């Protein structure tokens, strides 16, 4: 049986949120712009990543979103997988987004 596609709103949110995270890490976007997108703990983690030295700017390449079955009628959570390129290398990103009020929020993030 084929898995149902994620809600379009989740895909749009995931792409925008991950792009914002990468731009904050590269110091191309202010950290304050992440506040509506993720939990305070994750913002602290992104700040820590941004303080590490970087070689060149990152480019988000591919984002995939997979719905998580939470037992409800609607999709309230999704897993996010992405790749980005920096300095000739490809890196991976994984995370989880959940519905938060009328939108989505990044609640887990791992950047490789």
N, CA, C and O atoms as CSV, one atom per row, in Angstrom:
chain,resi,resn,atom,element,x,y,z
A,1,UNK,N,N,0.827,-1.175,0.000
A,1,UNK,CA,C,0.000,0.000,0.000
A,1,UNK,C,C,0.879,1.250,0.000
A,1,UNK,O,O,1.857,1.338,0.743
A,2,UNK,N,N,0.520,2.190,-0.828
A,2,UNK,CA,C,1.308,3.399,-0.969
A,2,UNK,C,C,0.974,4.413,0.132
A,2,UNK,O,O,-0.186,4.594,0.503
A,3,UNK,N,N,2.003,5.055,0.632
A,3,UNK,CA,C,1.848,6.048,1.687
A,3,UNK,C,C,1.192,7.317,1.136
A,3,UNK,O,O,1.504,7.749,0.027
A,4,UNK,N,N,0.297,7.901,1.902
A,4,UNK,CA,C,-0.364,9.141,1.494
A,4,UNK,C,C,0.646,10.290,1.488
A,4,UNK,O,O,1.545,10.323,2.329
A,5,UNK,N,N,0.510,11.216,0.567
A,5,UNK,CA,C,1.436,12.353,0.540
A,5,UNK,C,C,1.207,13.272,1.738
A,5,UNK,O,O,0.110,13.309,2.296
A,6,UNK,N,N,2.236,14.007,2.130
A,6,UNK,CA,C,2.076,14.947,3.241
A,6,UNK,C,C,1.235,16.142,2.802
A,6,UNK,O,O,1.115,16.407,1.606
A,7,UNK,N,N,0.658,16.860,3.748
A,7,UNK,CA,C,-0.072,18.077,3.387
A,7,UNK,C,C,0.866,19.076,2.704
A,7,UNK,O,O,2.029,19.207,3.084
A,8,UNK,N,N,0.359,19.761,1.716
A,8,UNK,CA,C,1.169,20.750,0.988
A,8,UNK,C,C,1.714,21.800,1.952
A,8,UNK,O,O,2.847,22.255,1.797
A,9,UNK,N,N,0.920,22.184,2.940
A,9,UNK,CA,C,1.380,23.192,3.901
A,9,UNK,C,C,2.614,22.713,4.668
A,9,UNK,O,O,3.476,23.522,5.012
A,10,UNK,N,N,2.707,21.408,4.940
A,10,UNK,CA,C,3.872,20.856,5.638
A,10,UNK,C,C,5.111,20.924,4.758
A,10,UNK,O,O,6.199,21.246,5.236
A,11,UNK,N,N,4.952,20.623,3.484
A,11,UNK,CA,C,6.084,20.662,2.547
A,11,UNK,C,C,6.593,22.091,2.396
A,11,UNK,O,O,7.798,22.334,2.458
A,12,UNK,N,N,5.682,23.029,2.199
A,12,UNK,CA,C,6.066,24.440,2.046
A,12,UNK,C,C,6.765,24.934,3.308
A,12,UNK,O,O,7.787,25.617,3.226
A,13,UNK,N,N,6.216,24.590,4.480
A,13,UNK,CA,C,6.830,25.004,5.737
A,13,UNK,C,C,8.226,24.407,5.886
A,13,UNK,O,O,9.169,25.117,6.235
A,14,UNK,N,N,8.368,23.110,5.624
A,14,UNK,CA,C,9.658,22.436,5.792
A,14,UNK,C,C,10.730,23.069,4.916
A,14,UNK,O,O,11.842,23.319,5.382
A,15,UNK,N,N,10.411,23.329,3.665
A,15,UNK,CA,C,11.389,23.947,2.761
A,15,UNK,C,C,11.800,25.332,3.261
A,15,UNK,O,O,12.988,25.653,3.290
A,16,UNK,N,N,10.832,26.144,3.649
A,16,UNK,CA,C,11.136,27.498,4.121
A,16,UNK,C,C,11.910,27.470,5.440
A,16,UNK,O,O,12.861,28.231,5.615
A,17,UNK,N,N,11.511,26.602,6.361
A,17,UNK,CA,C,12.172,26.534,7.666
A,17,UNK,C,C,13.618,26.070,7.534
A,17,UNK,O,O,14.512,26.658,8.143
A,18,UNK,N,N,13.857,25.029,6.750
A,18,UNK,CA,C,15.231,24.539,6.591
A,18,UNK,C,C,16.101,25.558,5.868
A,18,UNK,O,O,17.271,25.725,6.209
A,19,UNK,N,N,15.544,26.238,4.879
A,19,UNK,CA,C,16.299,27.287,4.189
A,19,UNK,C,C,16.667,28.397,5.186
A,19,UNK,O,O,17.791,28.899,5.171
A,20,UNK,N,N,15.738,28.768,6.033
A,20,UNK,CA,C,16.005,29.799,7.044
A,20,UNK,C,C,17.085,29.357,8.025
A,20,UNK,O,O,17.970,30.140,8.369
A,21,UNK,N,N,17.016,28.110,8.474
A,21,UNK,CA,C,18.026,27.584,9.397
A,21,UNK,C,C,19.415,27.657,8.768
A,21,UNK,O,O,20.362,28.112,9.409
A,22,UNK,N,N,19.540,27.217,7.539
A,22,UNK,CA,C,20.843,27.231,6.861
A,22,UNK,C,C,21.344,28.664,6.689
A,22,UNK,O,O,22.534,28.927,6.855
A,23,UNK,N,N,20.454,29.579,6.360
A,23,UNK,CA,C,20.859,30.977,6.191
A,23,UNK,C,C,21.270,31.606,7.520
A,23,UNK,O,O,22.166,32.450,7.538
A,24,UNK,N,N,20.645,31.222,8.626
A,24,UNK,CA,C,21.071,31.710,9.941
A,24,UNK,C,C,22.450,31.154,10.277
A,24,UNK,O,O,23.313,31.888,10.759
A,25,UNK,N,N,22.662,29.877,10.030
A,25,UNK,CA,C,23.973,29.272,10.303
A,25,UNK,C,C,25.064,29.951,9.484
A,25,UNK,O,O,26.184,30.130,9.961
A,26,UNK,N,N,24.734,30.327,8.252
A,26,UNK,CA,C,25.694,31.021,7.378
A,26,UNK,C,C,25.795,32.513,7.679
A,26,UNK,O,O,26.561,33.229,7.034
A,27,UNK,N,N,25.022,32.981,8.656
A,27,UNK,CA,C,24.988,34.396,9.046
A,27,UNK,C,C,24.464,35.300,7.924
A,27,UNK,O,O,24.891,36.447,7.793
A,28,UNK,N,N,23.546,34.778,7.125
A,28,UNK,CA,C,22.905,35.571,6.069
A,28,UNK,C,C,21.508,36.016,6.485
A,28,UNK,O,O,20.855,36.766,5.758
A,29,UNK,N,N,21.044,35.565,7.644
A,29,UNK,CA,C,19.694,35.881,8.122
A,29,UNK,C,C,19.778,36.029,9.645
A,29,UNK,O,O,20.508,35.277,10.290
A,30,UNK,N,N,19.046,36.979,10.228
A,30,UNK,CA,C,19.075,37.137,11.693
A,30,UNK,C,C,18.358,35.985,12.404
A,30,UNK,O,O,17.359,35.457,11.915
A,31,UNK,N,N,18.884,35.617,13.552
A,31,UNK,CA,C,18.347,34.503,14.329
A,31,UNK,C,C,16.898,34.747,14.742
A,31,UNK,O,O,16.134,33.793,14.891
A,32,UNK,N,N,16.510,35.993,14.925
A,32,UNK,CA,C,15.143,36.314,15.362
A,32,UNK,C,C,14.093,35.780,14.396
A,32,UNK,O,O,12.956,35.532,14.800
A,33,UNK,N,N,14.448,35.600,13.144
A,33,UNK,CA,C,13.484,35.106,12.162
A,33,UNK,C,C,13.140,33.634,12.362
A,33,UNK,O,O,12.205,33.134,11.736
A,34,UNK,N,N,13.875,32.932,13.217
A,34,UNK,CA,C,13.570,31.523,13.491
A,34,UNK,C,C,12.536,31.355,14.602
A,34,UNK,O,O,11.969,30.271,14.744
A,35,UNK,N,N,12.279,32.381,15.381
A,35,UNK,CA,C,11.388,32.252,16.544
A,35,UNK,C,C,10.014,31.676,16.219
A,35,UNK,O,O,9.545,30.806,16.953
A,36,UNK,N,N,9.347,32.119,15.151
A,36,UNK,CA,C,8.028,31.530,14.879
A,36,UNK,C,C,8.096,30.140,14.238
A,36,UNK,O,O,7.068,29.482,14.082
A,37,UNK,N,N,9.296,29.692,13.866
A,37,UNK,CA,C,9.440,28.444,13.118
A,37,UNK,C,C,9.811,27.243,13.969
A,37,UNK,O,O,9.557,26.107,13.568
A,38,UNK,N,N,10.406,27.466,15.137
A,38,UNK,CA,C,10.936,26.338,15.909
A,38,UNK,C,C,10.892,26.594,17.400
A,38,UNK,O,O,10.620,27.707,17.851
A,39,UNK,N,N,11.165,25.543,18.157
A,39,UNK,CA,C,11.162,25.643,19.613
A,39,UNK,C,C,12.385,26.431,20.094
A,39,UNK,O,O,13.400,26.477,19.400
A,40,UNK,N,N,12.296,27.051,21.274
A,40,UNK,CA,C,13.440,27.798,21.810
A,40,UNK,C,C,14.700,26.941,21.959
A,40,UNK,O,O,15.803,27.427,21.707
A,41,UNK,N,N,14.557,25.691,22.358
A,41,UNK,CA,C,15.720,24.809,22.489
A,41,UNK,C,C,16.441,24.657,21.153
A,41,UNK,O,O,17.669,24.712,21.101
A,42,UNK,N,N,15.685,24.466,20.072
A,42,UNK,CA,C,16.306,24.322,18.754
A,42,UNK,C,C,16.976,25.612,18.305
A,42,UNK,O,O,18.009,25.576,17.636
A,43,UNK,N,N,16.399,26.744,18.665
A,43,UNK,CA,C,17.037,28.020,18.327
A,43,UNK,C,C,18.407,28.096,18.985
A,43,UNK,O,O,19.368,28.540,18.358
A,44,UNK,N,N,18.510,27.668,20.245
A,44,UNK,CA,C,19.807,27.641,20.928
A,44,UNK,C,C,20.792,26.729,20.202
A,44,UNK,O,O,21.976,27.052,20.104
A,45,UNK,N,N,20.319,25.604,19.696
A,45,UNK,CA,C,21.184,24.683,18.952
A,45,UNK,C,C,21.675,25.314,17.651
A,45,UNK,O,O,22.837,25.151,17.282
A,46,UNK,N,N,20.802,26.027,16.964
A,46,UNK,CA,C,21.195,26.694,15.718
A,46,UNK,C,C,22.214,27.792,16.010
A,46,UNK,O,O,23.161,27.975,15.245
A,47,UNK,N,N,22.030,28.521,17.107
A,47,UNK,CA,C,23.005,29.545,17.495
A,47,UNK,C,C,24.372,28.908,17.705
A,47,UNK,O,O,25.385,29.465,17.280
A,48,UNK,N,N,24.412,27.750,18.354
A,48,UNK,CA,C,25.681,27.049,18.570
A,48,UNK,C,C,26.313,26.640,17.244
A,48,UNK,O,O,27.526,26.762,17.076
A,49,UNK,N,N,25.508,26.159,16.305
A,49,UNK,CA,C,26.028,25.786,14.982
A,49,UNK,C,C,26.566,27.004,14.243
A,49,UNK,O,O,27.573,26.919,13.540
A,50,UNK,N,N,25.893,28.134,14.405
A,50,UNK,CA,C,26.294,29.351,13.693
A,50,UNK,C,C,27.627,29.887,14.189
A,50,UNK,O,O,28.307,30.613,13.464
A,51,UNK,N,N,28.010,29.542,15.413
A,51,UNK,CA,C,29.272,30.044,15.951
A,51,UNK,C,C,30.483,29.268,15.441
A,51,UNK,O,O,31.616,29.727,15.587
A,52,UNK,N,N,30.261,28.106,14.849
A,52,UNK,CA,C,31.371,27.306,14.308
A,52,UNK,C,C,31.860,27.919,12.994
A,52,UNK,O,O,31.070,28.509,12.256
A,53,UNK,N,N,33.157,27.784,12.697
A,53,UNK,CA,C,33.671,28.328,11.431
A,53,UNK,C,C,33.057,27.611,10.225
A,53,UNK,O,O,32.805,26.407,10.272
A,54,UNK,N,N,32.822,28.351,9.163
A,54,UNK,CA,C,32.215,27.812,7.940
A,54,UNK,C,C,33.110,28.103,6.750
A,54,UNK,O,O,33.817,29.110,6.720
A,55,UNK,N,N,33.074,27.216,5.777
A,55,UNK,CA,C,33.807,27.421,4.529
A,55,UNK,C,C,32.799,27.568,3.401
A,55,UNK,O,O,32.375,26.578,2.805
A,56,UNK,N,N,32.419,28.793,3.111
A,56,UNK,CA,C,31.475,29.049,2.027
A,56,UNK,C,C,30.033,28.993,2.480
A,56,UNK,O,O,29.726,28.593,3.603
A,57,UNK,N,N,29.156,29.402,1.581
A,57,UNK,CA,C,27.719,29.407,1.853
A,57,UNK,C,C,27.099,28.066,1.498
A,57,UNK,O,O,27.559,27.370,0.592
A,58,UNK,N,N,26.059,27.721,2.218
A,58,UNK,CA,C,25.343,26.468,1.965
A,58,UNK,C,C,24.181,26.721,1.015
A,58,UNK,O,O,23.604,27.808,0.985
A,59,UNK,N,N,23.851,25.695,0.240
A,59,UNK,CA,C,22.718,25.742,-0.675
A,59,UNK,C,C,21.835,24.534,-0.410
A,59,UNK,O,O,22.285,23.393,-0.519
A,60,UNK,N,N,20.581,24.784,-0.061
A,60,UNK,CA,C,19.626,23.704,0.154
A,60,UNK,C,C,19.357,23.029,-1.176
A,60,UNK,O,O,19.038,23.700,-2.158
A,61,UNK,N,N,19.480,21.710,-1.222
A,61,UNK,CA,C,19.339,20.997,-2.486
A,61,UNK,C,C,18.043,20.231,-2.609
A,61,UNK,O,O,17.339,20.362,-3.610
A,62,UNK,N,N,17.723,19.450,-1.629
A,62,UNK,CA,C,16.563,18.570,-1.748
A,62,UNK,C,C,15.887,18.432,-0.396
A,62,UNK,O,O,16.549,18.242,0.625
A,63,UNK,N,N,14.565,18.528,-0.396
A,63,UNK,CA,C,13.790,18.384,0.837
A,63,UNK,C,C,12.703,17.346,0.599
A,63,UNK,O,O,12.003,17.391,-0.413
A,64,UNK,N,N,12.566,16.414,1.530
A,64,UNK,CA,C,11.505,15.409,1.478
A,64,UNK,C,C,10.752,15.442,2.798
A,64,UNK,O,O,11.345,15.594,3.867
A,65,UNK,N,N,9.453,15.298,2.706
A,65,UNK,CA,C,8.593,15.317,3.889
A,65,UNK,C,C,7.753,14.049,3.873
A,65,UNK,O,O,7.164,13.687,2.855
A,66,UNK,N,N,7.709,13.384,5.021
A,66,UNK,CA,C,6.965,12.127,5.143
A,66,UNK,C,C,6.015,12.234,6.329
A,66,UNK,O,O,6.460,12.487,7.448
A,67,UNK,N,N,4.719,12.046,6.108
A,67,UNK,CA,C,3.775,12.170,7.223
A,67,UNK,C,C,3.987,11.078,8.269
A,67,UNK,O,O,4.388,9.959,7.949
A,68,UNK,N,N,3.713,11.425,9.517
A,68,UNK,CA,C,3.782,10.485,10.632
A,68,UNK,C,C,2.354,10.187,11.060
A,68,UNK,O,O,1.563,11.104,11.279
A,69,UNK,N,N,2.027,8.918,11.177
A,69,UNK,CA,C,0.677,8.524,11.594
A,69,UNK,C,C,0.574,8.640,13.109
A,69,UNK,O,O,1.163,7.851,13.849
A,70,UNK,N,N,-0.179,9.630,13.554
A,70,UNK,CA,C,-0.364,9.826,14.994
A,70,UNK,C,C,-1.709,9.299,15.468
A,70,UNK,O,O,-2.082,9.488,16.626
A,71,UNK,N,N,-2.435,8.642,14.577
A,71,UNK,CA,C,-3.710,8.042,14.944
A,71,UNK,C,C,-4.914,8.937,14.745
A,71,UNK,O,O,-6.050,8.479,14.872
A,72,UNK,N,N,-4.693,10.199,14.438
A,72,UNK,CA,C,-5.804,11.127,14.230
A,72,UNK,C,C,-6.258,11.136,12.780
A,72,UNK,O,O,-5.655,10.497,11.918
A,73,UNK,N,N,-7.323,11.866,12.532
A,73,UNK,CA,C,-7.865,11.965,11.172
A,73,UNK,C,C,-6.971,12.810,10.273
A,73,UNK,O,O,-6.857,12.538,9.078
A,74,UNK,N,N,-6.338,13.831,10.840
A,74,UNK,CA,C,-5.466,14.714,10.068
A,74,UNK,C,C,-4.009,14.401,10.361
A,74,UNK,O,O,-3.678,13.812,11.389
A,75,UNK,N,N,-3.149,14.803,9.442
A,75,UNK,CA,C,-1.709,14.673,9.656
A,75,UNK,C,C,-1.274,15.823,10.557
A,75,UNK,O,O,-1.399,16.991,10.191
A,76,UNK,N,N,-0.764,15.480,11.736
A,76,UNK,CA,C,-0.333,16.486,12.701
A,76,UNK,C,C,1.176,16.526,12.881
A,76,UNK,O,O,1.691,17.382,13.602
A,77,UNK,N,N,1.893,15.606,12.232
A,77,UNK,CA,C,3.347,15.554,12.360
A,77,UNK,C,C,3.940,14.960,11.090
A,77,UNK,O,O,3.292,14.194,10.377
A,78,UNK,N,N,5.193,15.335,10.826
A,78,UNK,CA,C,5.879,14.801,9.653
A,78,UNK,C,C,7.379,14.773,9.912
A,78,UNK,O,O,7.914,15.592,10.659
A,79,UNK,N,N,8.041,13.816,9.279
A,79,UNK,CA,C,9.495,13.743,9.304
A,79,UNK,C,C,10.017,14.508,8.104
A,79,UNK,O,O,9.420,14.481,7.028
A,80,UNK,N,N,11.131,15.188,8.294
A,80,UNK,CA,C,11.715,16.013,7.244
A,80,UNK,C,C,13.140,15.532,6.997
A,80,UNK,O,O,13.907,15.331,7.939
A,81,UNK,N,N,13.484,15.352,5.742
A,81,UNK,CA,C,14.831,14.940,5.348
A,81,UNK,C,C,15.303,15.896,4.262
A,81,UNK,O,O,14.526,16.251,3.375
A,82,UNK,N,N,16.561,16.316,4.316
A,82,UNK,CA,C,17.056,17.245,3.302
A,82,UNK,C,C,18.556,17.076,3.130
A,82,UNK,O,O,19.241,16.490,3.968
A,83,UNK,N,N,19.042,17.608,2.019
A,83,UNK,CA,C,20.477,17.701,1.787
A,83,UNK,C,C,20.801,19.143,1.428
A,83,UNK,O,O,19.983,19.866,0.858
A,84,UNK,N,N,22.024,19.538,1.780
A,84,UNK,CA,C,22.511,20.845,1.357
A,84,UNK,C,C,23.987,20.715,1.016
A,84,UNK,O,O,24.688,19.847,1.536
A,85,UNK,N,N,24.443,21.592,0.135
A,85,UNK,CA,C,25.837,21.562,-0.308
A,85,UNK,C,C,26.572,22.772,0.258
A,85,UNK,O,O,26.036,23.879,0.313
A,86,UNK,N,N,27.820,22.530,0.680
A,86,UNK,CA,C,28.686,23.609,1.150
A,86,UNK,C,C,30.122,23.214,0.854
A,86,UNK,O,O,30.575,22.137,1.243
A,87,UNK,N,N,30.817,24.076,0.177
A,87,UNK,CA,C,32.238,23.850,-0.070
A,87,UNK,C,C,32.532,22.542,-0.783
A,87,UNK,O,O,33.518,21.879,-0.460
A,88,UNK,N,N,31.706,22.156,-1.739
A,88,UNK,CA,C,31.945,20.935,-2.498
A,88,UNK,C,C,31.507,19.655,-1.804
A,88,UNK,O,O,31.687,18.568,-2.353
A,89,UNK,N,N,30.939,19.759,-0.616
A,89,UNK,CA,C,30.470,18.579,0.114
A,89,UNK,C,C,28.962,18.627,0.272
A,89,UNK,O,O,28.363,19.702,0.308
A,90,UNK,N,N,28.358,17.459,0.365
A,90,UNK,CA,C,26.914,17.356,0.580
A,90,UNK,C,C,26.680,16.913,2.022
A,90,UNK,O,O,27.304,15.965,2.499
A,91,UNK,N,N,25.780,17.603,2.705
A,91,UNK,CA,C,25.458,17.326,4.102
A,91,UNK,C,C,23.985,16.942,4.218
A,91,UNK,O,O,23.179,17.268,3.347
A,92,UNK,N,N,23.649,16.256,5.289
A,92,UNK,CA,C,22.269,15.812,5.512
A,92,UNK,C,C,21.637,16.563,6.681
A,92,UNK,O,O,22.316,17.001,7.609
A,93,UNK,N,N,20.324,16.693,6.602
A,93,UNK,CA,C,19.530,17.298,7.670
A,93,UNK,C,C,18.316,16.402,7.888
A,93,UNK,O,O,17.720,15.909,6.930
A,94,UNK,N,N,17.955,16.195,9.137
A,94,UNK,CA,C,16.735,15.450,9.453
A,94,UNK,C,C,16.017,16.186,10.576
A,94,UNK,O,O,16.644,16.833,11.415
A,95,UNK,N,N,14.706,16.077,10.578
A,95,UNK,CA,C,13.951,16.753,11.624
A,95,UNK,C,C,12.522,16.268,11.692
A,95,UNK,O,O,12.116,15.348,10.982
A,96,UNK,N,N,11.779,16.904,12.555
A,96,UNK,CA,C,10.358,16.596,12.714
A,96,UNK,C,C,9.615,17.917,12.836
A,96,UNK,O,O,10.043,18.829,13.542
A,97,UNK,N,N,8.492,17.997,12.132
A,97,UNK,CA,C,7.621,19.156,12.259
A,97,UNK,C,C,6.281,18.687,12.808
A,97,UNK,O,O,5.840,17.569,12.541
A,98,UNK,N,N,5.642,19.560,13.579
A,98,UNK,CA,C,4.327,19.248,14.146
A,98,UNK,C,C,3.424,20.460,13.990
A,98,UNK,O,O,3.881,21.603,13.965
A,99,UNK,N,N,2.126,20.180,13.887
A,99,UNK,CA,C,1.167,21.290,13.828
A,99,UNK,C,C,1.241,22.074,15.130
A,99,UNK,O,O,1.297,21.508,16.221
A,100,UNK,N,N,1.239,23.382,14.980
A,100,UNK,CA,C,1.288,24.278,16.138
A,100,UNK,C,C,0.329,25.423,15.856
A,100,UNK,O,O,0.597,26.276,15.010
A,101,UNK,N,N,-0.763,25.436,16.553
A,101,UNK,CA,C,-1.848,26.390,16.308
A,101,UNK,C,C,-2.321,26.237,14.871
A,101,UNK,O,O,-2.804,25.166,14.501
A,102,UNK,N,N,-2.199,27.264,14.058
A,102,UNK,CA,C,-2.683,27.198,12.672
A,102,UNK,C,C,-1.576,26.919,11.663
A,102,UNK,O,O,-1.819,26.953,10.457
A,103,UNK,N,N,-0.369,26.645,12.138
A,103,UNK,CA,C,0.758,26.437,11.229
A,103,UNK,C,C,1.537,25.192,11.645
A,103,UNK,O,O,0.986,24.283,12.266
A,104,UNK,N,N,2.809,25.159,11.301
A,104,UNK,CA,C,3.714,24.065,11.643
A,104,UNK,C,C,4.864,24.624,12.449
A,104,UNK,O,O,5.137,25.824,12.418
A,105,UNK,N,N,5.540,23.738,13.177
A,105,UNK,CA,C,6.699,24.140,13.964
A,105,UNK,C,C,7.732,23.024,13.926
A,105,UNK,O,O,7.394,21.845,14.033
A,106,UNK,N,N,8.980,23.405,13.774
A,106,UNK,CA,C,10.092,22.458,13.802
A,106,UNK,C,C,10.365,22.110,15.260
A,106,UNK,O,O,10.657,22.995,16.064
A,107,UNK,N,N,10.272,20.808,15.612
A,107,UNK,CA,C,10.426,20.393,17.012
A,107,UNK,C,C,11.650,19.504,17.238
A,107,UNK,O,O,12.026,19.248,18.382
A,108,UNK,N,N,12.269,19.034,16.161
A,108,UNK,CA,C,13.501,18.245,16.267
A,108,UNK,C,C,14.340,18.538,15.036
A,108,UNK,O,O,13.808,18.724,13.942
A,109,UNK,N,N,15.658,18.579,15.219
A,109,UNK,CA,C,16.546,18.914,14.105
A,109,UNK,C,C,17.916,18.300,14.328
A,109,UNK,O,O,18.488,18.411,15.412
A,110,UNK,N,N,18.435,17.656,13.306
A,110,UNK,CA,C,19.795,17.108,13.322
A,110,UNK,C,C,20.474,17.557,12.036
A,110,UNK,O,O,19.986,17.281,10.941
A,111,UNK,N,N,21.596,18.244,12.171
A,111,UNK,CA,C,22.330,18.738,11.005
A,111,UNK,C,C,23.661,18.013,10.941
A,111,UNK,O,O,24.439,18.037,11.894
A,112,UNK,N,N,23.917,17.368,9.812
A,112,UNK,CA,C,25.157,16.602,9.650
A,112,UNK,C,C,26.176,17.282,8.801
A,112,UNK,O,O,27.262,16.742,8.587
